[in-house]
């Protein structure tokens, strides 16, 4: 998922300003026990970039549904530990591991430690993302490589590290996340859009390659989940809630999605009709 602003406004606040009425729970709020479908119970999930915001919401939804979870952040241990502690409060095992997903050695170390502490990794959600704007005439090679490291190399490094265990267990779910601007096309985002669309191609290829091992590989493209000045381009008339996106990830992580692979899911309130 694209990086969020440093001081995000809560989704509830944003929706209140927009005049929307929504009852869906958000980060930190738990559905009542009778409403929770524990469809990933006993699985272990690694969610990159999950120390806060949409990634944190995803970790907590998987935990509510019974999965043990590995929380990843690049450098903020306090945030990652906070999400892990909240997950443990839901009755599952949870660990927080720091790693820059664009660094091959750090990814290998994170996965090795996750396997040592959890025993297995069944679900990988490549949520960490990089975005930034710069005209192509001013874009440096370092700018290009910084975006590619997180958005393209990161999913590759993480996937390569977890797949051997999934093959051995004959079960796996891999979900890579991009962003709507990469599909629209965004001025000054050649490095961001290019690297994220490259990950879509990787998803399609891996879906075919890993299908014989019962490993399903899909791609999710979130729409607007951060406050914006207006929502006129969104047919549903509002921005999305963390919980709505987390529900999508939980479904694709479960046995209920057992005949779905190689697909791109747009979760955007109708802003892009693909």
C-alpha positions as CSV (number, residue, x, y, z in Angstrom):
1,X,0.0,0.0,0.0
2,X,1.2,3.5,-0.7
3,X,2.8,5.2,2.2
4,X,0.4,7.4,4.2
5,X,0.8,11.0,5.3
6,X,2.7,11.5,8.6
7,X,-0.3,12.9,10.4
8,X,-3.3,11.0,9.0
9,X,-6.8,12.0,10.0
10,X,-8.9,9.1,11.2
11,X,-11.3,7.5,8.7
12,X,-14.2,8.1,11.0
13,X,-13.4,11.8,11.2
14,X,-13.0,12.1,7.5
15,X,-16.3,10.3,6.9
16,X,-18.0,12.5,9.4
17,X,-16.8,15.6,7.6
18,X,-18.2,14.2,4.4
19,X,-21.5,13.6,6.0
20,X,-21.4,9.8,5.5
21,X,-23.0,7.3,8.0
22,X,-20.9,4.2,8.3
23,X,-21.2,1.4,10.9
24,X,-18.2,-0.6,9.8
25,X,-15.5,-1.0,12.5
26,X,-12.0,0.5,12.0
27,X,-8.6,-0.1,13.5
28,X,-8.7,-0.8,17.2
29,X,-12.4,-1.7,17.3
30,X,-13.4,-5.4,17.4
31,X,-16.6,-6.9,15.8
32,X,-18.7,-8.8,18.3
33,X,-17.5,-12.4,18.8
34,X,-20.6,-13.9,17.2
35,X,-19.9,-11.9,14.0
36,X,-16.2,-13.1,13.6
37,X,-15.7,-15.9,11.1
38,X,-12.4,-17.5,12.2
39,X,-11.6,-18.7,8.7
40,X,-7.8,-18.4,9.0
41,X,-7.5,-20.1,12.4
42,X,-4.2,-22.0,12.9
43,X,-2.4,-20.1,10.0
44,X,0.5,-17.8,10.4
45,X,0.5,-14.5,8.5
46,X,3.3,-12.1,7.7
47,X,2.1,-8.6,6.8
48,X,4.8,-6.1,5.7
49,X,4.5,-2.5,6.5
50,X,2.0,-3.3,9.2
51,X,3.1,-1.1,12.1
52,X,0.1,1.3,11.6
53,X,-2.8,2.4,9.3
54,X,-4.0,-0.1,6.7
55,X,-1.3,-2.7,7.4
56,X,-2.1,-2.6,11.2
57,X,-5.8,-3.0,10.5
58,X,-5.0,-6.1,8.4
59,X,-3.0,-7.7,11.1
60,X,-5.7,-7.2,13.6
61,X,-8.4,-8.6,11.3
62,X,-6.4,-11.7,10.6
63,X,-5.8,-12.0,14.4
64,X,-9.6,-11.7,15.1
65,X,-10.1,-14.5,12.6
66,X,-7.6,-16.8,14.4
67,X,-4.3,-16.3,12.6
68,X,-1.0,-15.9,14.4
69,X,0.7,-12.8,13.0
70,X,4.1,-11.3,12.2
71,X,4.0,-7.5,12.3
72,X,6.7,-5.8,10.2
73,X,8.0,-2.3,10.2
74,X,11.1,-0.8,8.6
75,X,12.4,1.0,11.7
76,X,9.6,2.0,14.2
77,X,9.7,-0.8,16.8
78,X,7.3,0.9,19.1
79,X,4.5,1.1,16.5
80,X,5.1,-2.6,15.5
81,X,5.1,-3.8,19.1
82,X,1.9,-1.9,19.8
83,X,0.1,-3.7,17.0
84,X,1.5,-7.0,18.0
85,X,0.4,-6.4,21.6
86,X,-3.1,-5.6,20.4
87,X,-3.1,-8.8,18.3
88,X,-2.0,-10.9,21.4
89,X,-5.0,-9.4,23.2
90,X,-7.2,-11.2,20.6
91,X,-5.8,-14.5,21.8
92,X,-3.2,-15.3,19.1
93,X,0.6,-15.4,18.9
94,X,2.1,-12.2,17.5
95,X,5.7,-11.0,17.0
96,X,7.1,-7.7,15.7
97,X,10.1,-7.8,13.4
98,X,11.9,-4.9,11.9
99,X,13.2,-5.1,8.3
100,X,13.5,-3.0,5.2
101,X,11.7,-5.0,2.6
102,X,14.0,-3.5,-0.1
103,X,17.0,-5.1,1.6
104,X,17.5,-8.7,0.6
105,X,19.6,-9.6,3.7
106,X,17.1,-8.0,6.1
107,X,14.2,-9.8,4.5
108,X,15.9,-13.2,4.7
109,X,16.7,-12.5,8.3
110,X,13.1,-11.4,9.1
111,X,11.7,-14.5,7.5
112,X,14.2,-16.8,9.2
113,X,13.4,-15.3,12.6
114,X,9.6,-15.5,11.9
115,X,10.0,-19.2,11.0
116,X,12.1,-19.8,14.1
117,X,9.5,-18.2,16.4
118,X,6.3,-19.2,14.6
119,X,7.2,-22.5,12.9
120,X,5.7,-21.6,9.6
121,X,4.4,-18.8,7.4
122,X,1.2,-19.6,5.5
123,X,0.1,-16.1,4.4
124,X,2.2,-13.3,3.0
125,X,0.7,-9.9,2.4
126,X,3.2,-7.5,0.6
127,X,1.7,-4.3,2.0
128,X,4.8,-2.1,2.4
129,X,4.9,0.6,-0.3
130,X,6.8,3.7,-1.4
131,X,5.5,6.7,-3.2
132,X,6.9,10.1,-4.1
133,X,6.7,12.6,-6.8
134,X,9.4,14.0,-9.1
135,X,9.4,15.0,-12.8
136,X,11.2,12.5,-15.0
137,X,13.7,15.3,-16.0
138,X,14.7,15.7,-12.3
139,X,14.4,12.0,-11.3
140,X,17.7,10.6,-10.2
141,X,18.8,7.0,-10.5
142,X,18.6,6.8,-6.7
143,X,15.0,8.0,-6.7
144,X,14.1,5.3,-9.2
145,X,15.9,2.6,-7.3
146,X,14.3,3.7,-3.9
147,X,10.8,3.1,-5.3
148,X,11.7,-0.1,-7.1
149,X,13.4,-1.4,-3.9
150,X,10.2,-1.3,-1.8
151,X,7.5,-1.7,-4.5
152,X,9.1,-4.4,-6.7
153,X,12.2,-5.9,-5.0
154,X,10.3,-6.1,-1.7
155,X,7.5,-8.4,-2.9
156,X,10.1,-10.5,-4.8
157,X,12.4,-10.9,-1.8
158,X,9.6,-11.7,0.6
159,X,7.9,-14.1,-1.7
160,X,11.1,-16.0,-2.6
161,X,11.9,-16.3,1.1
162,X,8.5,-17.8,2.2
163,X,7.6,-20.0,-0.8
164,X,9.8,-23.0,0.1
165,X,7.9,-23.5,3.3
166,X,4.5,-23.1,1.5
167,X,5.6,-25.6,-1.1
168,X,6.5,-28.1,1.7
169,X,3.1,-27.6,3.3
170,X,1.2,-27.6,0.0
171,X,-0.7,-24.5,1.1
172,X,-0.1,-20.8,0.8
173,X,-1.6,-17.4,0.1
174,X,0.4,-14.4,-1.3
175,X,-1.2,-11.0,-1.8
176,X,0.6,-8.0,-3.1
177,X,-0.8,-4.5,-2.8
178,X,-0.3,-1.6,-5.1
179,X,-2.3,1.6,-5.5
180,X,-4.9,3.2,-7.7
181,X,-2.7,6.0,-9.0
182,X,-0.5,3.3,-10.6
183,X,-3.5,2.2,-12.7
184,X,-4.7,5.8,-13.5
185,X,-1.2,7.0,-14.3
186,X,0.1,9.9,-12.2
187,X,2.3,12.7,-13.3
188,X,5.8,12.7,-11.6
189,X,5.2,9.2,-10.4
190,X,7.0,7.2,-13.2
191,X,9.2,5.4,-10.6
192,X,6.2,4.6,-8.3
193,X,3.8,3.6,-11.0
194,X,6.4,1.6,-13.0
195,X,7.5,-0.5,-10.0
196,X,4.0,-1.2,-8.7
197,X,2.8,-2.3,-12.2
198,X,5.9,-4.6,-12.4
199,X,4.6,-6.3,-9.3
200,X,1.3,-7.0,-11.0
201,X,3.2,-8.9,-13.7
202,X,5.0,-10.9,-11.1
203,X,1.7,-11.8,-9.4
204,X,0.3,-13.2,-12.7
205,X,3.4,-15.2,-13.4
206,X,3.7,-16.6,-9.9
207,X,0.0,-17.6,-9.9
208,X,0.7,-20.0,-12.8
209,X,4.0,-21.2,-11.4
210,X,2.8,-21.9,-7.9
211,X,-0.7,-23.2,-8.6
212,X,0.5,-26.9,-8.7
213,X,1.6,-26.4,-5.0
214,X,-1.8,-25.1,-3.9
215,X,-0.3,-21.6,-3.4
216,X,-2.7,-18.8,-4.5
217,X,-1.3,-15.5,-5.6
218,X,-3.4,-12.4,-6.0
219,X,-3.1,-8.6,-6.2
220,X,-5.2,-5.9,-4.4
221,X,-5.5,-2.3,-5.5
222,X,-6.9,0.0,-2.8
223,X,-8.6,3.2,-3.7
224,X,-9.0,6.2,-1.5
225,X,-8.5,5.4,2.2
226,X,-7.0,8.7,3.2
227,X,-8.9,12.0,3.6
228,X,-9.2,14.0,0.4
229,X,-10.9,17.3,-0.5
230,X,-13.8,15.7,-2.3
231,X,-15.2,12.3,-3.3
232,X,-17.0,13.3,-6.5
233,X,-15.1,10.6,-8.5
234,X,-16.2,7.8,-6.2
235,X,-19.7,6.5,-7.0
236,X,-20.2,5.3,-3.4
237,X,-19.7,8.9,-2.3
238,X,-17.1,8.3,0.4
239,X,-13.6,7.1,1.1
240,X,-13.0,3.6,2.2
241,X,-12.6,2.2,5.7
242,X,-9.6,0.2,6.9
243,X,-11.9,-2.6,7.9
244,X,-13.4,-2.9,4.4
245,X,-9.9,-3.5,2.9
246,X,-8.9,-5.8,5.8
247,X,-11.9,-7.9,5.1
248,X,-10.8,-8.4,1.5
249,X,-7.3,-9.5,2.6
250,X,-8.9,-11.9,5.1
251,X,-11.1,-13.5,2.5
252,X,-8.2,-14.0,0.0
253,X,-6.1,-15.4,2.9
254,X,-8.7,-18.1,3.7
255,X,-9.7,-21.5,2.3
256,X,-12.9,-19.7,1.0
257,X,-10.8,-18.2,-1.8
258,X,-9.5,-21.7,-2.9
259,X,-10.4,-21.2,-6.6
260,X,-9.1,-17.7,-7.0
261,X,-5.5,-17.0,-8.2
262,X,-3.8,-14.6,-10.6
263,X,-6.5,-12.0,-10.1
264,X,-6.4,-8.2,-9.5
265,X,-9.0,-6.9,-7.0
266,X,-9.9,-3.2,-7.1
267,X,-11.3,-2.1,-3.7
268,X,-12.2,1.5,-4.5
269,X,-15.9,2.3,-4.2
270,X,-16.2,2.3,-7.9
271,X,-13.7,5.0,-8.6
272,X,-12.0,2.7,-11.2
273,X,-14.3,0.1,-12.9
274,X,-12.0,-2.6,-14.1
